[in-house]
């Protein structure tokens, strides 16, 4: 990567941009592995066969969990690929670019990067009609639905039994047993009763076994939702703010597009941070997102997650700042609580159960500014972290997190 010869086969205007960017070695990759990956992507961008409508679906799959091609920041690889894609993307009709949402999201993010837009050689901006893009439906997962179905089935069964009793009818099995006993002659009633008793015991045993298995299965499916709230029920993930604007109908709210590595593209998130964090500090920022809160509409726009923030121990008057994921964390990385690594979060928190509200008072930053949950009973500290390291507040010590 020490020679600009790697860029020779790129389009002239793109070559000018990457050569300018390469003066800052961070844009060439921060580790030897990253530098090799950057070189490979630039070589791929130079290959005429890469940029074609036929290759977009494959590239779309590669981009599902990526904000940048290499690492967590812009490199010359992104600029080279952007330049290779521009002639293709600029000619796509809405239905075509809707069909490759990850490519469209990535391309639009790169083309709006300040390093590119500030360069006179930058290609023209490509406009996208995001307002009419097909909505990505986010459904709750099956376990909650199954639980409801089982309850409805149990209610139906109870209703049928009650109805039969009201009409003077016994359940079918018991009615058959009664009929058999009544039909038996008096002189053989002992043998018949013994036979029926044996049959009934066998049936009861079988039913008991089935009920036991059913109970175990139900308990297994509902474990995540039963019992007292625990922090692992909360779904925390690394997110990247790819776009942010002030809410058109609320001066104190930001409307962010946050990339969480999901196939459906970034989520729209509303945050009341205008009075605490300048918009320049929100742009292109990596954050911790609470992803399984029930979506809520705020001034006409639905918010599909929450940015986890630290509030000064002096209160909001002392400041509010987003919690930072650890260096090296990637978009979509799971964030977990030490000691709860083997627990899975719920698909969606039930507002009526107040799970987040119950756990949140234990969310704090330590003397090291590290984010943690402190068990209110045992006072045990559980760091909030990814596999790369511990999340932290930029400046606050002893802050509450919400």
N, C-alpha and C positions, 0 to 999 in steps of 0.2 A: 504494500500500500504506500510505499515511500515514493513511488513514481506516479506522475499523472497519466502515464501511458494506459492505466486501467480505464481511464475515462474517454479514451480516444474515439471509441465507437458510439458514444452517446450523442444525441442531437446537440447541435451547437449551443442552443440557449441553456439546455440542462447542464451541459459540460461547464459552462461559465459559472453556474450556481454551485455545482459540487466542488469545483476548483477553489472557489471563494470560501466555501464552508470547510474544506479540508485544511485550511490554515489553522483551524482550531482542531487539535488532534482528537478531542472528545467526539467529534462527528465521524471519526474513522473507526470508532469502537474503543471501549475502555479496557478490554482484556484481550489476550491473544485469541481466545475463542471468538470473541465478538468481532475482532478485526478480520478473522477468516470468514465469518458469516457475512460481514459487510461486503467483502471482496466477492464472495459467491453471488450475492444478490446483484451487485453492479454488473457482473459478468452476465447474469441472466437477463438483466434489463437491456444489455447490448445485443442480445440475441433476438433477431426479428421475429422468430417463431413464438416468443413469449407473449407478446402483446397481440392477442387476437380474441374475438368474441368467443371462440371455442374453448379457450383456456380459462375464461373468467369463472365458471362454476368451480373448477378445481382450486383456483386461487382464493375464491370466496371461502371455501372450507378451511384453507390455511389461515385465513384472517379472523376466523370466528373469535378466537381468544387473544387476539393481538391488537394493540394500539399502534405499536411501531414494529418494524420487521426484526430489529435487533435491540435487545435491552429495553429500557424504559424511557428512552429519549430519542429525539430525531437524529438520524445519521444520514450520510450521503446515500446509503442504500435506499432509504425512503424516497429521497429526491429523484434518484435514478429510476426507480420503479414508477413513481408518479409521472415522470417525463415519458416513460414508455407507454403508460396507460392513457395519457391525455388524448391522443388522436382517436382512440377507441371509445373512451368514456364520453367524450364531447359529442359523439354522434348517436349515442344510445337514446332510444325513446323511453319515457317513464316506465312502461311495463317491463322493459329490459333491465333497467337499473334497479327497479324494485325487486327483480328476481335474484339479484346478487347483493343483498343488503350490506353484507360485511365489506365487500369491495367498495360500494358506494360510500359507506360511512368512513372507511379508511381514506379513500381518495379525497373526500371533502375535508376531512381533518387535516391532511397534509397540504392541500392546496391553500388552506387558510392560515398556515403557519407563518408567523412573522418573518422568519428567516427567508422564506420564499417570496412572500408578497413584497418585501422591501427591496428585492433585487429587480433591477430594470429588465432583466432577461426572462422573468417569470412568464409562463404561458397565461393566456386569458383564463379568468375564473369560469368554471363550468357551473351553471345554475341547476339546482335540483328542486323538484316540486315535492318537498317533504310533507307539505300540508295534506296532500291527497294520497300519501303512501298507505298501503293496506295496514290496518291495525294489527299488532301482534298481541294475540290473546294470551293472558297469563292466568292459567287456571290453578286452583288448589290441587294438590296431589290426591291420589286415590284414597289413602287411609282415612281421611276425614269423611269422605263420601261413604265408604264402606261402613264406618261406624254408624252413620245416620241410617243407612239401609238396614243394618242389623236391628237398630232400635225400632224402625218402622215395622220390620217383620215380627219382632217380639210383640209390639203393640197389636198388630193384626191378629196374631195367634191368641193373645189374651182376650181380645174382643170376641173371637170365635168361640172360645171356651165359655166366656161369660154369657154369650148368646145362647149356647147350647144348654147351659145350666138354667137360664131363665125360662126356657121352653120345656124344662123337665127332661132333657136329654142328657145322657152320660156321654163322655168321650167315646169314640168308636171302639177302641181296644177294650175299655172297661165294659161296654155294652155287650160285646161278644163274649167276654168272660162270664158275665152274669147270665147270659142266655144259655151257655154251656152248662152252668151249674144248675139252673132251673130245669133243664131238660133231662138231667141225670136221674135215674130211678133211685128211690130211697135206699134199696138194699145194696147199691153199688156206689153210693155217694162218697164213701171213704176213699175208694180207688180213684174215682174221678177227681175228687178234691186234691188228692196227693199229686195226680198228674198235672192238674191245672196249676197247683202251687209251684211245682218244679218248672213248668213252662213260664209262669209269671216271673219267677226268680231269675231265670235265664234271660228273659226279655229285659227285666230291670237292670241286670248286670250289663247287658249290651248297651242299653240306653245310657246308663251311668258312665260307661266308658266313652261313648260318643260325646256326652255332655262335657266330660272332663277334657277331652281333646279339643272340643269347641271352645271351652273356657280358656284353655291354654293359648289357643290360636288368637282368640279375641284379646287376651291380655298382651300377647306379643305384638299385635297390631296397634294396640292403644298405649303401649308403654310410654311412648314419647309424649303423650298428652295427659297421662294420668299422674297422680301424685303432686307434690309441691313443685312450684316453678324452679327450674335450675337454669343457670346462664347459657348452657349449651343449646337450649331451645331457641335462642336468638341466632338468626342467620347473618353473620358478619362476613363481608367480602371486600377485597381490594377493588376500588373503583378509580376511574380516571375521568376527570371533567373535560370533555372534549368541546363543550360549548356552554356559555353562560350569558344570560341577559337579565336585566331587571324586569320583573313581572309587569306586563302592560297595565294592570289594574291595581297594583300594590307596590308602592315605592320602597317598602322595607323587605320585599321578597326577591330572591333570585330564582330564575327558572334555569335549571342546569340540565344538560344532556350528559349522563354519566355512563361510560362504557364499563360494563361488568363482565365482558367476555362472553356475552350471551348471543346465540345465533340470531335472535330477533333485533339485535342492534342495541344502542344505548337506551337507558330508561330516562324518562322525564322525572325530575326531582325538584321539589320546591323547598327552598331553605330561607329562613328569616335571618339572613346574615348581612344584609346590605349595610346596616349601621355598625357592623363590627369588623368585616373583612372587605377591603377594597376589591373591586371586580378584577383588577389586574392580578391579585394574589389568588383568585379563584380559578383563573384560566389555566388550563393545562396542568391542573394540580391532581396529585394522587391522594385519595381520601379513603376513609373506612366507611362503608355503607351498611346500614341496617336494611336487609333485603326482604324480610318476611313480615313487615307490618302490613296491615290491610290498607290498600290504596285509598287516599283521601283527596277530595277535590278542594282546592284552595283558590278562591277567587276565579272560578271557572276553568282552572287547569288541574288535571288529576296528577297527583304525585305518587310515584311507584316505589319510593324508598326514602331513606333519611340519611343525611350526612351526620356521622357521629362527631360531636364537638365537645371541647373542654371549656367549661365556664369557670372563670376565676373564683377562688374561694371568697373573694369580696363580693361576689355576685356579678350579674351582667354588666354592672357599672365598671367592674374591673376588666372586662373584656371577654370575648368568646373567640375561639380559634378551632378549626378542624383538626382532628387527630390525624397524625401522619402514620401510614404503614411503614414497616422497616425498609431500609435500602435493599434493593434487589427483588422486592416483592413484585409480582406480575398481576396484571389485570385479571380479575376473577379468582385470584387465590383465596382459599378458605382461611378465615381468621377464627381461631379457636381459643378456648380458655384452658390454661395449663391445669391438668388434672381431669379434664373432660374431653380429651382428644378422641376417645372412642365413641362419643355421643354425637348423634346427628341432629341438626336443627329441625324444627317443625316447618312444614311447607308454608304455613301462614299462621301468625299469632292470632288467637281469638281475642278480640277486644274485651269481651265480657269477662274473660278470665284474668285480665290485668297482669299478664305474665311479665311484659317489659316493665311496667310500673312497679312490680314487686321486686324485680332484680336490680333495676337502675340505681337505687340509692347506694348500692355497693360499688358502683363504677367510680373510680377515682384515678388520679395520677399520683405517683409516689414521689419521694424526694428526688428521685432520678428523672422525673417527668414521665416515667414509664406508665402505660395504661394497665389497669388491673381491676379485677373484681375481688372485693374483700368479703368473705363469708361473714354475715352479721352475727352468727352464732359462735363459730370456732375462731373467727378473726384470721383465718387462713388466707394468704394472698395468692390469687390465681392470675398470672400475667395474661394479658390479651395479646396474642401473637400469631404470626404465620410461621411456616417452616424456616423462613429466612431470618426471623428475629422478632423483637417485641415492638408493638406499636407505642407511640409516645406523643405527648403534646409538644408543640414547638417551644413554648416558654413557661407554661403554667405548672406549678407544683401545688399539690393538695387540691386540685380542681375536681369538680364533679363532671361526669360525662353523660351526655344525653343528645 
